[in-house]
Amino acid sequence: MQTNFTPEQLKDSATAVSEQILRKCVHCGFCTATCPTFALLGDELDSPRGRIYLIKEMLENDRPADAKTVKHIDRCLSCLSCMTTCPSGVNYMHLVDHARIHIERTYKRPLQDRLLRAVLQAILPKPGRFRLAIAAAFYGRPFAGLMKKCGGTLAKLGAMLALAPTKSPMPSQFVGQESVAPKVQKKGRVAILKGCAQSVLAPSINDAATRLLTRIGYEVVFPKGEGCCGALVHHMGQEEASNDQAKTNIDAWMREMEGEGLDAVIITASGCGTTIKDYGFMLRDDPQYAEKAQKISEMSKDIVEFLIEQDLGETQLQDELTVAYHSACSMQHGQKITWQPKKLLQNAGFTVKEPLEGHLCCGSAGTYNIMQPKIATALRDRKVGNLEATHPHLVATGNIGCITQISSGTQIPVIHSIELLDWAYGGPKPVQLGKM
């Protein structure tokens, strides 16, 4: 794609990167075939190629974002399926991230939209606040259906209430501990990202990872000061806030590395993993953090990415269970982790099936199912239909957002892969399975 940025514009690092990304696009349209919003809406501007034209025109002319551009960029899930499909290596992730930053700097959203975004940014990354919000949501949940029919901001609030859990999960068995010693001869030392939403909605996920890692010889540490990975505000175009959250985590992990050492930073939410592995790019122009950020990005691994290289021993699974594997977009497209989760589940004794349209997003995408509830619900129903068509006993996936989204549309248990692996190799049976 030909570009016409001025030398003055290209002095800006973000613009220079976007210009190189735009130049790689050859207009082939392969991306439209795998884009969830284009599949649903059939609008060229709701495809990666269409959004690329909108972004190019906005950035090249150095103009404020307009309502039309914002509408179509907001509809993008950042599922990154287009990057898997693209034959030219267009880094759409970095391009749309730049567009969102530009939008937040130059476009004034309607008041109700600004308020809702402010609430989400103030609550979701803060576990304490999030717990209080979930408790309050219990009383509003009966009205969720009615609110969703009203449209506008009320529909978004209704979508948020509908996703809230009906009961509080059991607290982590490791709450208050700074580290957990290995159960056998020590092989190494790893940190696990506690995160924000997952630590509130499903602390059992990190508990399962901790149990399995310590059983195979790893000390697991929970670094002081570590918090939200920054993905939520990053995808809302809040560059400064997301970079600050990234720096906080980098500082926490670097203290551990410079102390007793770390072999890896383990992540059990693939949405967080995609962002953390991009810290090096996000902070590339920061003289104090660029090198440290790149080091953290390189040593960060999804839990299945780490376990595939380990000897987990003999499976103790007695049940013959069929698992439909849902590959989170942030896993398969963002991190290019595809075969490892399925291989681990098969080795553990599960029969693994893959649904049709496995490349398409379930509609979760961070806060997308709140901000774009109509599209998100349509994608969820399409995903659930394909998963149920495999006739599984349960669904396995590697991201808390997908678990929450898919669970809201089916009675089939949706469980994190690590909880199944922990069970197969000596841990407790996931509570979601009940008496199965």
ChimeraX attribute file (.defattr): number of C-alpha atoms within 10 A of each C-alpha:
attribute: neighborCount
match mode: 1-to-1
recipient: residues
	/A:1	13
	/A:2	10
	/A:3	12
	/A:4	11
	/A:5	16
	/A:6	10
	/A:7	9
	/A:8	7
	/A:9	17
	/A:10	14
	/A:11	10
	/A:12	10
	/A:13	12
	/A:14	17
	/A:15	19
	/A:16	14
	/A:17	15
	/A:18	23
	/A:19	22
	/A:20	15
	/A:21	20
	/A:22	20
	/A:23	13
	/A:24	15
	/A:25	20
	/A:26	14
	/A:27	13
	/A:28	11
	/A:29	17
	/A:30	14
	/A:31	20
	/A:32	23
	/A:33	14
	/A:34	23
	/A:35	26
	/A:36	25
	/A:37	26
	/A:38	19
	/A:39	15
	/A:40	13
	/A:41	12
	/A:42	13
	/A:43	13
	/A:44	15
	/A:45	21
	/A:46	23
	/A:47	26
	/A:48	29
	/A:49	22
	/A:50	18
	/A:51	23
	/A:52	21
	/A:53	15
	/A:54	20
	/A:55	24
	/A:56	20
	/A:57	16
	/A:58	18
	/A:59	19
	/A:60	17
	/A:61	13
	/A:62	13
	/A:63	11
	/A:64	16
	/A:65	22
	/A:66	14
	/A:67	13
	/A:68	10
	/A:69	19
	/A:70	19
	/A:71	12
	/A:72	19
	/A:73	25
	/A:74	18
	/A:75	18
	/A:76	21
	/A:77	25
	/A:78	24
	/A:79	25
	/A:80	25
	/A:81	25
	/A:82	27
	/A:83	19
	/A:84	17
	/A:85	19
	/A:86	19
	/A:87	14
	/A:88	14
	/A:89	13
	/A:90	20
	/A:91	20
	/A:92	23
	/A:93	16
	/A:94	17
	/A:95	22
	/A:96	22
	/A:97	21
	/A:98	20
	/A:99	27
	/A:100	23
	/A:101	17
	/A:102	21
	/A:103	24
	/A:104	17
	/A:105	14
	/A:106	13
	/A:107	13
	/A:108	14
	/A:109	14
	/A:110	8
	/A:111	9
	/A:112	12
	/A:113	15
	/A:114	11
	/A:115	13
	/A:116	16
	/A:117	15
	/A:118	12
	/A:119	11
	/A:120	17
	/A:121	17
	/A:122	13
	/A:123	17
	/A:124	21
	/A:125	21
	/A:126	17
	/A:127	19
	/A:128	12
	/A:129	14
	/A:130	20
	/A:131	18
	/A:132	11
	/A:133	15
	/A:134	21
	/A:135	16
	/A:136	13
	/A:137	19
	/A:138	16
	/A:139	10
	/A:140	16
	/A:141	21
	/A:142	13
	/A:143	12
	/A:144	20
	/A:145	14
	/A:146	13
	/A:147	21
	/A:148	21
	/A:149	12
	/A:150	12
	/A:151	14
	/A:152	15
	/A:153	17
	/A:154	16
	/A:155	22
	/A:156	25
	/A:157	19
	/A:158	24
	/A:159	24
	/A:160	20
	/A:161	26
	/A:162	22
	/A:163	18
	/A:164	20
	/A:165	16
	/A:166	13
	/A:167	10
	/A:168	14
	/A:169	13
	/A:170	11
	/A:171	14
	/A:172	16
	/A:173	12
	/A:174	15
	/A:175	10
	/A:176	8
	/A:177	9
	/A:178	11
	/A:179	17
	/A:180	17
	/A:181	18
	/A:182	21
	/A:183	15
	/A:184	12
	/A:185	13
	/A:186	14
	/A:187	12
	/A:188	17
	/A:189	24
	/A:190	24
	/A:191	24
	/A:192	24
	/A:193	25
	/A:194	22
	/A:195	22
	/A:196	21
	/A:197	20
	/A:198	19
	/A:199	21
	/A:200	23
	/A:201	23
	/A:202	19
	/A:203	19
	/A:204	22
	/A:205	26
	/A:206	27
	/A:207	20
	/A:208	24
	/A:209	24
	/A:210	25
	/A:211	24
	/A:212	25
	/A:213	26
	/A:214	22
	/A:215	22
	/A:216	21
	/A:217	17
	/A:218	24
	/A:219	23
	/A:220	24
	/A:221	21
	/A:222	21
	/A:223	20
	/A:224	13
	/A:225	11
	/A:226	21
	/A:227	19
	/A:228	22
	/A:229	29
	/A:230	27
	/A:231	22
	/A:232	22
	/A:233	25
	/A:234	20
	/A:235	23
	/A:236	19
	/A:237	21
	/A:238	21
	/A:239	20
	/A:240	13
	/A:241	15
	/A:242	23
	/A:243	20
	/A:244	14
	/A:245	19
	/A:246	26
	/A:247	21
	/A:248	17
	/A:249	25
	/A:250	24
	/A:251	19
	/A:252	16
	/A:253	28
	/A:254	17
	/A:255	15
	/A:256	19
	/A:257	17
	/A:258	9
	/A:259	9
	/A:260	8
	/A:261	15
	/A:262	20
	/A:263	14
	/A:264	20
	/A:265	24
	/A:266	23
	/A:267	27
	/A:268	26
	/A:269	27
	/A:270	27
	/A:271	27
	/A:272	25
	/A:273	26
	/A:274	24
	/A:275	24
	/A:276	28
	/A:277	22
	/A:278	21
	/A:279	26
	/A:280	22
	/A:281	15
	/A:282	22
	/A:283	20
	/A:284	17
	/A:285	13
	/A:286	12
	/A:287	9
	/A:288	11
	/A:289	19
	/A:290	16
	/A:291	15
	/A:292	20
	/A:293	26
	/A:294	20
	/A:295	16
	/A:296	23
	/A:297	21
	/A:298	16
	/A:299	14
	/A:300	23
	/A:301	23
	/A:302	24
	/A:303	23
	/A:304	25
	/A:305	19
	/A:306	16
	/A:307	20
	/A:308	14
	/A:309	9
	/A:310	11
	/A:311	8
	/A:312	19
	/A:313	11
	/A:314	12
	/A:315	15
	/A:316	13
	/A:317	17
	/A:318	9
	/A:319	10
	/A:320	10
	/A:321	15
	/A:322	17
	/A:323	26
	/A:324	26
	/A:325	26
	/A:326	32
	/A:327	27
	/A:328	30
	/A:329	30
	/A:330	25
	/A:331	24
	/A:332	20
	/A:333	21
	/A:334	23
	/A:335	21
	/A:336	12
	/A:337	18
	/A:338	14
	/A:339	13
	/A:340	15
	/A:341	26
	/A:342	24
	/A:343	14
	/A:344	20
	/A:345	21
	/A:346	15
	/A:347	15
	/A:348	21
	/A:349	19
	/A:350	22
	/A:351	17
	/A:352	19
	/A:353	18
	/A:354	16
	/A:355	19
	/A:356	14
	/A:357	12
	/A:358	17
	/A:359	22
	/A:360	23
	/A:361	28
	/A:362	29
	/A:363	31
	/A:364	27
	/A:365	23
	/A:366	20
	/A:367	21
	/A:368	19
	/A:369	24
	/A:370	25
	/A:371	22
	/A:372	20
	/A:373	23
	/A:374	17
	/A:375	18
	/A:376	25
	/A:377	21
	/A:378	15
	/A:379	24
	/A:380	25
	/A:381	18
	/A:382	19
	/A:383	23
	/A:384	22
	/A:385	15
	/A:386	18
	/A:387	26
	/A:388	17
	/A:389	12
	/A:390	18
	/A:391	15
	/A:392	18
	/A:393	17
	/A:394	19
	/A:395	27
	/A:396	24
	/A:397	25
	/A:398	29
	/A:399	27
	/A:400	25
	/A:401	24
	/A:402	29
	/A:403	22
	/A:404	18
	/A:405	23
	/A:406	26
	/A:407	18
	/A:408	18
	/A:409	15
	/A:410	15
	/A:411	10
	/A:412	18
	/A:413	18
	/A:414	26
	/A:415	26
	/A:416	23
	/A:417	26
	/A:418	27
	/A:419	24
	/A:420	22
	/A:421	28
	/A:422	25
	/A:423	19
	/A:424	24
	/A:425	19
	/A:426	16
	/A:427	16
	/A:428	13
	/A:429	17
	/A:430	17
	/A:431	12
	/A:432	12
	/A:433	13
	/A:434	8
	/A:435	6
	/A:436	9
